[in-house]
Amino acid sequence: MLVVVCGVAWALNLVALPGNWLATGILALYVWLGPAEGRASIGLTVLTVAFGLALLGEAIEFLAAAMGAKRAGASRRSTMFALLGSFAGALIGAFVGIPVPAIGSLLAAILFGGMGAAIGATYGEWSDGRPWRESWAVGHAAFWGRTFGMFGKLTAGLAIVVLVVIALFR
């Protein structure tokens, strides 16, 4: 059950929710309330590694997005619109990808999240008076920053789930 709950928490990353932190929090509760000894016990070392992986995932996501936006000269306004667009796009993508079993929702949420970030950032810059070409350059950078950041965060979250599986079934 712990693996399933951590897996569901990991999937929440797709819609811009803190899935890695939820998985780490659930793991912390298990370490605290679960068995202290025996086959199903998990110690503080595993929890510490999971915390480090969650932190790494956040750092990758933040740095990728910040570097992309900074390189293109994004304003705070366009950054906020990119965040909102990313969230909306990821939610829409998760549902659009349902017809393709297993991997469809995952890929569609990542792609649509990036597209939402691009649309939001472009709109933010354009509505702030920047020319269309410059606005699109910021949106393009937001797309790639969000997409690469999400892949990094998802990889770190998957490592947390794998860590839990290994710790439980060792």
Helices and strands as residue ranges (DSSP letters): H 2-11, G 12-15, H 19-33, H 44-72, H 76-96, H 103-127, H 132-168
